[in-house]
Amino acid sequence: MKRVVYLLLLCLCPLLACAQWKTVEKSCKKQPAWVGGAERNYLIVSAEATTIEEAKEKILISLKQQIVGTVATKIESTTTIDRKETTIGNETDYTENVSSSIRSKLANIPFISEVSLSKAKDFYWEKLYNKKTKAYKYEYHIRYLFTDFEVSALVNQFNERESQLNTRLRQYEQNLDNIRSVEEIDRTLNELKAFQTEFDTDDPRRLQTEQLSNNYRKLYKAIHIRQENGTANDRIIVGLYLSDRLISCMQKPQLLSNCATRLSVSTENDLYFISYSNDACYEEDENYIDIRFRLGNQIVSKRIYLQ
C-alpha cells in the first residue's frame, strides 16, 4: 500500500509544480495549435525567462542554433569535404572535429546574421505567476518559416564556399614553384595570413596554410645575386635569381665600396646596372663593391671584386 501511495505522489509532483504557475497575461486569448508541436517547413522554438526581452534573446539564439543544426546535419550526411589530411587515430574524434568546424562556419554566414524575430511567421507568449515564490516568468514561442528550399540553398552556399577555399589553397601550392618577383612573395605571405583565418584551429587546412607560409618565407633564403658580366668599363650587371630563374624586384640594392665612388644603379629587364668610378682605387688593393638587398627578414648580399 505504501508503495502505491509513493508512486501516486511521484506522479502528482509534476502536476503540483505546474499548478503553482498561473497564466496572468498572454498575447492572444487562445494558445495556437502550433505551440509545442512540429510542422514541415517551419521551426517551432520556445524559451522562457524572467523578462520578455530575455526570453526573446534566448529564443533568437535557439532559433539560430536550430537553423545551423538543420543545415549542418544535411551537409554532414550528403557531402564529403575535399581535404588531403589523412585521418589518424580516433575516427570518431576526427568526425566530431569536422562537424564542429562545419557548424562554426555556418554560424558566421550572412543568412544566420539576418535571422530576426521580426521575420517569424507567428508568435505567442504567456506571462506566468508563481503563488508560492511570488515570481514571474515569460514563456515565448515562435513559428519560423524555414523551407527545404532554403536548407538546400544554404547547403549549396556552404559547399561552394568550401570549394573556393580548396581551390585557393591548391593555387597557392602551385604558385610556390612559379614565383616571378620578390613582391609576389611579399603579397602572397600577406594573403596567406588573412587566408588562414578562414579555417578553425581544428581544420587540417589551417595547418596546411601555416606550412605554405613557412615555405614561401624560405624562398627569401633561396634568392641569390648573380653577376651577369665582368667589371669592365666601370660597370657591373647583376640579377636576382631564385634557384635558376631570374626574378624581378622593385627594390634597388644598397651599394658599399672600399674605394669606388659615384656609385649608382639603374634597372632594365629585371637586371641591375651598377656604375662607379674607380679613380680612388689602387691596383695593389683588393677593391670591391658590396651589393645588398633586404628581402623579407633576410639580407641577401654579394661582394664583387673590381679588376
TORDRENSE-633713 format. One record per atom (N, C-alpha, C): residue in three letters; x, y, z. Coordinates in steps of 0.001 Angstrom, whole numbers, plus 524288, in hexadecimal, padded with zeros to 5 digits. Layout:
// residues N
AlaXYZ...
This chain:
// residues 307
Met8033F7FB5380000Met800008000080000Met80370804F480000Lys8077E804E580356Lys80B008095D8039DLys80DA180A617FE54Arg80ED6806057FB9EArg8115F8068B7F681Arg80DB68092F7F2A9Val808C2807C47F2D1Val804E280A187EF47Val8045A80FE87F05AVal80429811537F564Val803B3816D37F6D6Val80872819E27F4FCTyr80D06817777F5A0Tyr811EE819FC7F3F9Tyr811F481B097EE1ALeu8102A8172C7EAFELeu80FF2817CB7E552Leu80C0D81C067E3C4Leu807B481C587E69CLeu803D5820677E572Leu80606825CE7E67FLeu8090A826477EABCLeu80B6D82B4D7EBFCLeu80F5782CF37E7D5Leu81246829127E5E7Leu8160682A437E1BCLeu8134682C577DCDFCys80EDE82A077DBA9Cys80BD882BAD7D70DCys809618310C7D7DFLeu807E48322B7DCBALeu8053D837107DDD1Leu808F783BAE7DE47Cys80DF483AAB7DF8ECys811BB83EEB7E064Cys81238842A57DBC3Pro812D2840997D6EEPro813268442D7D275Pro80E338475F7D1C3Leu809BE844D77D2C4Leu804C68479C7D23CLeu8045184BF47D63CLeu8062484ADD7DB13Leu805EF84EC87DF2FLeu80990853507DDFDAla80E27852067DBC1Ala811EB856187DA59Ala80FA2859AC7D62FCys80D0D8573D7D24BCys80AAA85A547CE1CCys8063D85DB07D03CAla8037085B887D418Ala7FEF385E557D64CAla800A4863467D91FGln805A4863817DAACGln8078C868197DD68Gln8081186CC87D9C7Trp8087B86BD37D4B1Trp808E5870137D0DETrp8039C871247CE66Lys8020F876037CE60Lys7FD01877877CC29Lys7FDD887BBD7C80FThr7FB5687B087C392Thr7FBBA87EE47BF5EThr7F8B9883CC7C0E9Val7FB6D888407C0E6Val7F8EA88D337C255Val7F874890EA7BDACGlu7FB4288F987B979Glu7FB0B892DC7B4CAGlu7FCEC88F9E7B032Lys7FAC98909D7AB89Lys7FC7B88DD07A6DBLys7FB838911E7A208Ser7FE2888FC179DD6Ser7FDFF893017991BSer7F8DD8928779622Cys7F61B88E3B796D6Cys7F0F288D9779472Cys7ED9E88A09797E9Lys7E896889ED79701Lys7E5018873279A84Lys7E5FF8815779AC5Lys7E72387F0079639Lys7E7BD8795679604Lys7ED37877D97941DGln7EF838741C796B5Gln7F4AB8724C79517Gln7F45286FCE78FB5Pro7F7998717178BF3Pro7F76D86F31786A3Pro7F8B68695D786B3Ala7F69886694782F7Ala7F750860EC782B1Ala7FCFA85F7178191Trp7FFEC862FC77F1BTrp8054C861AF77DA2Trp80916861C47823FVal807A88643A78691Val80B25864A278B17Val80C7485F2E78D2DGly8117D85E2178DB6Gly813398591878FB9Gly812ED854AB78BD3Gly8117E855E6786F0Gly810ED851C978302Gly81567851C377F21Ala8147684F6177AA2Ala8185184F177766AAla8157184FB077147Glu817DF8524576D8CGlu81552853527688EGlu81972853BE76456Arg818788513075FF8Arg81C428515675BB9Arg81CE8856E3759AFAsn821B28583075858Asn8232685D5075652Asn822B5861AB75A64Tyr822098602675F4ETyr821EF8640576385Tyr8254C8621876810Leu8279D865CE76AD4Leu82A4F8649C76FB6Leu82700866BD7742EIle825778634F777C7Ile82273864D677C63Ile8264886527780F0Val82717869D2782EBVal82B1086AAC786F0Val8289786D4478BB1Ser82A3786B7D79050Ser8282186D9B79531Ser82C9486EEF798EFAla82B8F872BB79C5CAla82F57874337A062Ala82C6A876C47A4DBGlu82EC2876957A979Glu82C6C879377ADF4Glu8309A87C387B0F6Ala82EE9880887B360Ala8327E883D87B658Ala82F538874D7B9FEThr8320E88A2C7BD4CThr82F5C88D737C124Thr82D1C8926A7BEBCThr82F36894057BA35Thr82D0C8988B7B76BThr82C01897047B1C7Ile8288C899D77AF50Ile827318988A7A9EFIle82BC5899AA7A63DGlu82ED389DB87A762Glu8335889EF07A418Glu8377689AA97A468Glu8385F898A67A91EGlu83C1D894657A9CEGlu83A3A88F7E7A705Ala8350F88E907A73BAla832D788A067A482Ala833A488A8579E9ELys8331488F4679C95Lys833EB8902B796FFLys839A188F2979585Glu83D38890FC798D4Glu842C289014797CAGlu843FA88A45797ABLys841E78875D79B6FLys842D7881BF79BACLys8408D87EF6796F6Ile83BE08809579564Ile8394D87DE17910FIle83C0A87EFF78BE4Leu83E58883B578B52Leu84139884FB7868ELeu84628881A77862EIle848DF8811178A9AIle84D8587DB778AB7Ile84C138781D78962Ser847EB8763978BBFSer84629870D578ACESer844858701478522Leu841E787408782E2Leu84039873C377D71Leu844E587347779CBLys848DE8768C77A9ELys84D8E8765877755Lys8504F87119777E7Gln8507D86F0C77CA7Gln852FC869FB77D8FGln85018865A277AACGln84AE2865F277A9EGln847D9861EC777D8Gln848B886243771F7Ile8490A8670676FE6Ile84A05867A976A48Ile84F608656D768E4Val85352866DC76C08Val85897864D876B22Val858A585EE976B88Gly8560485CCC76F8CGly855E7857277704FGly853448545576BCEThr84EFC85689769D2Thr84C2A8541D76575Thr84F8C853EB7608DVal852188584975F5AVal8555B8588C75AA9Val85A3D8552575B50Ala85C988555B75FFFAla8615685247760F6Ala8604F84C7776061Thr85BDA84AB476265Thr85A7A84529761F6Thr859FA8439275C3FLys857AA846FF7591BLys85716845F375385Lys85C68845A3750D5Ile85FE38493E7523AIle8651B8494F74FDFIle868228446E75166Glu867FF8431F7566BGlu86AF583EA975862Glu8692683987755F6Ser8642183939754A3Ser862028344B752AASer8623F833D074CBAThr8630083823749FDThr862B6837E074448Thr867AF839857417DThr86B7283BC674450Thr8702683DA3741A8Thr8750583BA174455Thr8794783BB97415CThr87E7383A6F74370Thr881FA83F0674259Ile884548411874663Ile887CB8458D745B0Ile88CF9843AD74367Asp88EA38464F73F54Asp8937E844E673CACAsp8982E846C073FDBArg89A9E8431A742A5Arg89F3884463745BFArg8A36084048744ECLys8A836841DB744E0Lys8AC8C83E4974408Lys8AE4183B9E7490AGlu8AC6D83DC774D6EGlu8AE2283BA975277Glu8AC328361075326Thr8AF9583287754A7Thr8AE1982D1F755B4Thr8AC8282C9475B62Thr8A82082A0175C45Thr8A64D8294976197Thr8AA00825B17648CIle8ABE4827A5768FAIle8AF728249B76C33Ile8AD1A82426771A7Gly8AD5681F78773DCGly8AB5A81ECD77932Gly8A58C81DCC77941Asn8A2DD8204F77CDFAsn89D5781F5C77DBDAsn89A15821F577981Glu8977F81ECB77651Glu8945E820D377204Glu88FB3823E7773FFThr88D7F8224D77877Thr8890A8250777AB3Thr88A7A82A9C77C25Asp88F0C82B4077E96Asp890D1830757800BAsp89182833DA77B3FTyr893AF8318A7770ETyr894828347C7723ETyr88F438364676FFDThr88B6E832C776FF6Thr8863D8340F76DF1Thr883C08386477122Glu884688382177650Glu8823F83C2D779B4Glu884D38416F778A6Asn889E48416477797Asn88CA58463877666Asn88AAE8489C7714CVal889D88454576D63Val887CD8471A76863Val8825A8496876924Ser87F11846B376C38Ser879CA8489976D53Ser879FC84DDF7700BSer87D7484E60773E1Ser87E0A85353776B4Ser87FBE857AA77309Ser883448566976F6FSer8852B85A4276BB1Ser880C885C1C7681EIle87D8F8586B7664FIle87925859C1762E7Ile8756285D6E765B0Arg8740685C1976A7CArg8704D85F4A76D67Arg8727C864B576E8BSer87783864EE76FA3Ser879FD869F8770B2Ser879C286D7976BE3Lys87AD486B4276751Lys87AAA86E557627FLys8751A8701D7614DLeu8715786C9E761FCLeu86BE786DF7760DFLeu86A04872677645DAla86BD38728376939Ala86A1B8768776CE7Ala86BC587BF876B26Asn86F9D87C4376794Asn871A088154765EBAsn86FF7882E87606EIle86CA587FCB75DECIle86AF48813B758A9Ile866DA8858C758F9Pro8666B888D1754E9Pro862CB88D4475505Pro85D2788BC475651Phe85B558874B7545EPhe855E1885B97553FPhe854A78858575B14Ile858468835E75E34Ile85752882CC763CFIle857188881D7666FSer85A7C88BA8764ECSer85A78890D97674FSer85581893E47660AGlu852D88925F761D2Glu84E128950D76044Glu84925892B5762B4Val849AF88E6076591Val8453488C0676834Val8434E88FC476C6DSer83E39890C376C75Ser83BFA8948D77025Ser8368D892C2771DCLeu8352B893FF776A6Leu82FF28929777894Leu82BB68958877598Ser82D15899F977358Ser8293D89CF77704FSer8279089A0A76B67Lys82ABE8961D769D2Lys829768930A7652DLys8265388E1C76681Ala8253D88D5576B7EAla8223E888B876D18Ala81CBA888FC76ADBLys81ABC8847976930Lys8157D8843D766F2Lys811628853476B2BAsp81207882E676FC3Asp80E748838E77426Asp8118C8839A7793BPhe80F32885EF77D2CPhe8118E885B17825BPhe80D318856E78672Tyr80E9F8838678AFATyr80AEC8833078F56Tyr80E088834179467Trp80C188863C7984ETrp80EB98865079D56Trp80AD18867D7A1CDGlu80C97884A67A631Glu80977884BE7AAF9Glu80CD1886D47AF72Lys80A43889D27B2D0Lys80CBD88B8E7B7ABLys80A608885B7BC1BLeu80DAC885D07BF36Leu80BC48825B7C356Leu80D8D884417C8B6Tyr80A67882FB7CC93Tyr80B768849B7D1FFTyr80B7087FCD7D584Asn80F6687F7F7D8E8Asn80FD987B2D7DC97Asn80DFE87D127E1F0Lys8099F87AEC7E3BALys8075987CA27E8ACLys80AEB87B847ED50Lys80DCD8772E7ECEDLys8110A875977F156Lys815EB879077F1CFThr81885879FD7ED6CThr81D6487D0D7ED96Thr81C84882C67EC4DLys817B3883FF7EA7ALys8164B889587E8ECLys819E588B607E48DAla81B82887D07E13AAla81EE9889267DCD2Ala81BDA889277D7BDTyr81DB388C0E7D3F8Tyr81B5C88C3E7CEC5Tyr81F34889EE7CAD0Lys81D13887E07C6A7Lys8204C8861C7C24CLys81D35886897BD40Tyr8200A8869C7B8E7Tyr81D99886D87B3C1Tyr81F01881F67B0ACGlu81B2E87FE87ADF9Glu81C0B87BB67AA36Glu81AF087DE37A4CCTyr81EDB87D987A16ETyr81E7587FEF79C38Tyr81EF487BAC79821His81BB587BE37941AHis81BA1877F078FF9His81B6587AAF78AABIle81E458789D786D3Ile81DF087AB978183Ile81D568765277D8EArg81B20877B17792EArg81A8187420774B5Arg81D5A876C47702DTyr821E18748F76EBDTyr825588772176AFDTyr8259687407765F1Leu82481876A37619ALeu8249F8740E75C83Leu82A37872D175AF4Phe82B4F86DD375A16Phe8308686C1775874Phe82FBD86757754F8Thr82F818685774FE4Thr82DE68645C74C23Thr83256860C474A91Asp830E885C697482CAsp834CC858C87460EAsp8382385B76741E5Phe835B185F0E73EFAPhe8388F861F273AF7Phe83CDE8653A73D6BGlu83BB0867C8741D3Glu83F9C86AF274480Glu8440386793746A9Val842A4863037489CVal8469F85F6474A90Val84A5485DE67461FSer8481B85C74741A9Ser84B5085AEC73D29Ser84EB485F6B73B4BAla84C7B8643173B53Ala84F71868C673998Ala85420869C373D2DLeu853578691674242Leu8579F869E1745F7Leu85BC18659874575Val85A08860D174471Val85DBA85C8974396Val8611385DBA73ECBAsn85E8C85F7573A98Asn8616D860C3735D4Asn8652F86552736BBGln8635F86931739B3Gln866AF86DB273AE1Gln86B7586C0873DF9Phe86AAC8689A741B8Phe86F01866AA744EAPhe872DE8639274191Asn870D185FED73E6FAsn8743F85CAA73B40Asn8773E85FDA7372EGlu874A2863D373513Glu877448673473145Glu87BB286A30733E0Arg87AB886C0F7389AArg87EB786EDD73B85Arg8835386B4573CD0Glu8822B8667C73E75Glu88656862BD73FA4Glu889848617773AC9Ser886D6860ED73662Ser8898185FCB73175Ser88D238644672FF4Gln88B6286910730CBGln88EA086DA172F9DGln8937E86DC17330ALeu892D586C6A7380ALeu8974B86C5473B9CLeu89B4086830739F4Asn8994E863987387BAsn89CC985F62736C5Asn89FA7860CE731BFThr89CE78637872E3AThr89F4A8652372953Thr8A3A28691772A62Arg8A29886CD272DE6Arg8A691870BB72F43Arg8AB5686E27731C7Leu8AA5286A4B73521Leu8AEA38679A737C1Leu8B219864D2733C6Arg8AFA5862287300BArg8B2A385F7372BF2Arg8B5A4863577288EGln8B34A867E67279AGln8B5D686BD672461Gln8BACA86DE972701Tyr8BA6B86ED472C1ATyr8BF108709872F00Tyr8C35C86C7172ECBGlu8C1E18678272F14Glu8C5B28634572ECEGlu8C8598632872974Gln8C544863CC72557Gln8C765863A272007Gln8CADC8686071EE2Asn8C95D86CE9720FDAsn8CC56871B571FEAAsn8D1B3871B472280Leu8D26386E557264BLeu8D75886E2B7292DLeu8DBF786D3C72582Asp8DB2886A4F7215EAsp8DF5F8690D71DACAsp8DF7586CB0718F3Asn8DC58870D771920Asn8DC088744E71495Asn8DC7387A0C71616Ile8DF6087B1E71A30Ile8E0018807F71BFEIle8E34B8839871819Arg8E16D8884A716B5Arg8E42D88B7E712E1Arg8E65E890847152ESer8E506891C971A02Ser8E6FA896A671C51Ser8E7258963172239Val8EA6F8998372493Val8EAAE899C272A49Val8E57C89BC672C6FGlu8E33089F86729B0Glu8DE3A8A1BF72B79Glu8D9E489DA972B8DGlu8DA37899D57281BGlu8D64F895A272814Glu8D6B48925C72D12Ile8DB6F8919572EEFIle8DC2388EC4733E7Ile8D9D1891F273857Asp8DB12897107387CAsp8D90489A8273C90Asp8D31189A6E73C96Arg8D0CE89B11737F5Arg8CB1B89B547377EArg8C88F8963673920Thr8CAD9891DC73776Thr8C89588CC3738B9Thr8C8B888BBC73E95Leu8CCE488D4374128Leu8CD3F88C7C746D9Leu8C8FF88F94749AFAsn8C7F18944F747E3Asn8C3B98976D74A38Asn8BE67894EC74938Glu8BDBE892D87447AGlu8B8C88904374334Glu8B80388B5574674Leu8BC28888587472ELeu8BBCA8838574A3CLeu8BA89884A374FF6Lys8BC81888FC751F7Lys8BB5588A7D7575DLys8B57D88B6475802Ala8B31A88E077543BAla8AD7488EF17546BAla8AA74889EE7532EPhe8AC82886E374F83Phe8A9EF8821174DD6Phe8A99B87E247524EGln8AD8487E11755A3Gln8ADAC87A5B759F6Gln8A90C87B0F75DB0Thr8A72087FD775E26Thr8A2C0880E4761B1Thr89DA687E7C75FBEGlu89D8987CAF75AE1Glu898D987A2E758C7Glu897F8874CB75B35Phe89BFF8729C75DC0Phe89BA786D4575FBEPhe89BD586D2A765B4Asp898AE869B976800Asp898CC868EF76DA1Asp89DE38664876F2EThr89F2B8668D77430Thr8A4178644A77607Thr8A45285E6777540Asp89FBD85BCE77523Asp89FBD8562477475Asp89F158548576EBFAsp89F238584176B37Asp89EAF8571E7659EAsp8A41F855E47637FPro8A4EF8514C76125Pro8AA1A84FDF75F12Pro8AC4C853D075B2AArg8A8DB8569775882Arg8AAA885A60754A6Arg8AD5E85F117572EArg8AC428600775C1FArg8AF088643C75ED9Arg8B4D9862EE75F55Leu8B60685DFD76098Leu8BB7985C44760E8Leu8BE1285C7575B8EGln8BB1785B087577EGln8BD3685B4F75235Gln8BEA3860ED750D0Thr8BB488649875260Thr8BC4286A1B7513FThr8C10986C0F7542BGlu8C1A586A6575918Glu8C64186BDD75C26Glu8CB3C869CF75996Gln8CB10864F1757BCGln8CF9C862A27552FGln8D0D48656C7500ELeu8CCCF866EB74D35Leu8CD9B869D57485BLeu8D04B86F0F74971Ser8CEA2871AF74D93Ser8D11D876A674F04Ser8D6E2875D47502DAsn8D81B871AF752F5Asn8DD9E8707975424Asn8E0B586F7D74F28Asn8DE4286CA974B83Asn8E0EC86B7574692Asn8E1E88706274356Tyr8DE1E873FC7436ETyr8DED7878E174091Tyr8E32087C2A7431CArg8E36187C3374858Arg8E78387F2074B01Arg8ECEC87CE1749C2Lys8ED3B877C7748F7Lys8F2358754A747B0Lys8F43F8770B74258Leu8F0BC8790273EFELeu8F26887ABF739CFLeu8F65387F3E73A32Tyr8F5A88828A73E30Tyr8F95A886E073EDATyr8FEEF884D373F62Lys8FF838807A74245Lys904B887E4174320Lys906F487BDA73E1FAla9037A87A7D73A7FAla9053B877FE735ADAla906BD87BF473172Ile905ED880EE7328EIle907378850172EB7Ile90D048867B72F39His90FA58871572ACEHis915238889F72AE0His9163788C7E7267BIle91A9288F3672700Ile91C2A8931572318Ile9201B8908C71F66Arg91F178912571A64Arg922A088EE37167BArg924BB8933A712EFGln929DE893257121BGln92C47896F670E94Gln92B9389536708F8Glu92A04898DB70598Glu928DF8979670024Glu92D828988A6FC7DAsn9314C89B8B6FE49Asn935CA89CA36FAEFAsn93A7689DF36FE4FGly93EC689F616FBF0Gly943608A0FC6FED9Gly942C38A68A700EDThr9470B8A8CD70287Thr946D08AE10704D2Thr949568B22570148Ala949938B0EA6FC45Ala94C038B4956F89BAla948978B9616F7E6Asn94B358BD9C6F609Asn9487E8C2706F4AEAsn945A28C4E66F94FAsp9479A8C3EE6FE01Asp945728C666702B3Asp93F9C8C53C70379Arg93E1E8C09270203Arg938938BF247029FArg9381D8B956703EDIle9347B8B83E70767Ile9334D8B2DA708E5Ile92D868B1E2707D5Ile92C578AD40705DCIle926E48ABBE70502Ile925C28A6EC70854Val921C08A74B70B7DVal920428A2DB70ED2Val91A628A1FB70E86Gly918D189D587103CGly9134789C147107BGly91214898FE71565Leu90D208991971700Leu90B54895EB71B62Leu90920890D571937Tyr90AF388C7D71B5BTyr9093C8876A71970Tyr906D18843A71DD8Leu90277881C771C97Leu8FFFF87DF472015Leu900FD878AC71D9ASer90476875B172004Ser9068B870F371D83Ser90919872AB7186EAsp90721870F7713F1Asp909868727170EF1Asp906298764770BE6Arg902368788570E72Arg8FEA487C1170BC0Arg8FFC6881B270D41Leu90059885067095ELeu900E988A9570A55Leu8FBAB88CAE70C3BIle8FBAE88F827108DIle8F6D6891C571290Ile8F771897A871315Ser8F31789A5671326Ser8F3388A00271382Ser8F2AB8A1C371929Cys8F4538A69B71A0DCys8F3D58A8EE71F45Cys8F3BF8AEDE71E8EMet8EFCB8B164720A8Met8EF538B70972023Met8F3568B9DC72387Gln8F5708B7267275EGln8F9448B97272AE8Gln8FE918BA0172833Lys9011B8BE507291CLys9066A8BF0172720Lys90A448BD6972B5EPro90EBF8BB41729D8Pro912728B95F72DCCPro915578BDCD73087Gln9171D8BC9773536Gln91AAA8C01B737FBGln920348BEDF73623Leu923388C2EE734DDLeu9287D8C232732BALeu92C888C4897366BLeu930848C17873799Leu934D38C34073AE7Leu939F58C18973864Ser93E0E8C4D0738D3Ser943228C37573687Ser947878C58C739F5Asn94BEA8C2DB739B6Asn950758C4A473CB0Asn953728C8F2739D9Cys952158C9CA734C9Cys954F98CDCB731E4Cys951CE8D05372D85Ala94E418CD7A72B1AAla94B5B8CF8F726A9Ala947CA8D40272857Thr947388D7D2724DDThr943F08DC65725F9Thr93FDA8DD01721A6Arg93C758E0DD72277Arg9383A8E20271EBCArg9352A8DD1471D5DLeu933CC8DA2472160Leu930C88D5537209DLeu92B218D6A371F2ESer9292B8D41A71B26Ser923B68D4DC71994Ser921A38CFCC71735Val91C808CF5171723Val91A208CA887151BVal915428CBD371202Ser914A08C91470DADSer90FE38C97B70A7CSer90E0B8C3F070933Thr909208C376707AEThr906F58BE457068EThr904E08BE0B700FCGlu9055E8B9646FECAGlu903498B86B6F993Glu902958B2826F8E5Asn8FDE58B0F66F758Asn8FCAE8AB656F68BAsn8FE268A8156FB46Asp8FCE18AA176FFEAAsp8FDC38A761704EBAsp903808A6DA70662Leu906ED8A9937039BLeu90C7D8A98B704E3Leu90DFF8AECD7073BTyr912238AEC470A64Tyr9140A8B38570CEFTyr919428B50F70A7EPhe919818B9E770893Phe91E3C8BBF370621Phe920C98BFB670A01Ile9252F8BE1770C1AIle927D78C1107102BIle92C8B8C3D970DC5Ser92C788C90470E0BSer930D28CC3270C04Ser934048CE4E71094Tyr9390D8CF2870F8CTyr93C7D8D102713BCTyr941628D37C7115ESer944238D627714BDSer9493D8D8527133DSer94D608D5C8716A1Asn9518D8D3F27141DAsn955CB8D16A71708Asn95AA18D4DD71773Asp959D08D9F9716EBAsp95E3F8DD9E7170EAsp961228DD5F71C47Ala95E4D8DC0F72074Ala960CB8DBFA7259FAla962B78D6907271ECys9625F8D2D872378Cys963F98CD74724A3Cys969B08CC90722FETyr96C6E8C95B725E7Tyr971D28C7F8724AATyr972108C258722CFGlu975188C16D71EC9Glu975578BC3F71C6AGlu9774C8B81572031Glu97ACA8B992723C8Glu97CF68B5A772761Glu9792F8B42E72BB6Asp974D58B71172C45Asp970F08B5DA73059Asp96CBC8B23272E41Glu96A108AFAE731D8Glu9656F8AC9F73067Glu960C48B0587305DAsn95F9C8B25C72BE8Asn95B618B62A72B59Asn956418B34D72A50Tyr952388B53072CCBTyr94D398B25A72C55Tyr948938B60D72CFCIle9440B8B3F672B5CIle93EF28B67272C5EIle93B698B25572EE0Asp939388B3B273343Asp935648B04B735CAAsp92FEA8B1C6733EFIle92D0A8ADDF7322FIle927A68AEAA73056Ile9240D8ABED73430Arg9203F8AED373651Arg91D068AC9A73A77Arg9173D8ADDF739ABPhe914068A9D673A50Phe90E528AA6D73A41Phe90C2C8A87A73F82Arg908038AAEF74152Arg905258A8D8745CCArg8FFFE8A6AF743BALeu8FF878A173743DDLeu8FAF089EC7741C6Leu8F82389BFB74639Gly8F37889DCD7478AGly8F0C889B9D74C11Gly8F40889CB1750E2Asn8F54389895753C7Asn8F8AC8992A7585AAsn8FE308971D7573CGln8FF8F896D675234Gln904AB894D47509CGln907E78992274E01Ile90D01898F574EECIle910A689C5974C22Ile9135489910747ECVal912BE89AA874319Val91545897F373EB8Val9199089B9273CADSer91E55899A373CA9Ser922A989D1573B20Ser926B389A23737D7Lys929D889D3873521Lys92E1889B0373208Lys9326589F187319AArg9374289D5473241Arg93BC18A0C173195Arg93E3F89FA672C4AIle93EB08A3AF72931Ile941098A3157240FIle9462F8A62C723F2Tyr94A5C8A3797229CTyr94F8E8A5E97227FTyr950748A89D71D50Leu952AD8AD3A71D82Leu953908B057718E2Leu958D18AF0471670Gln958E18AF0071144Gln95DAF8ADC470E7BGln9610E8B2AE70DCE
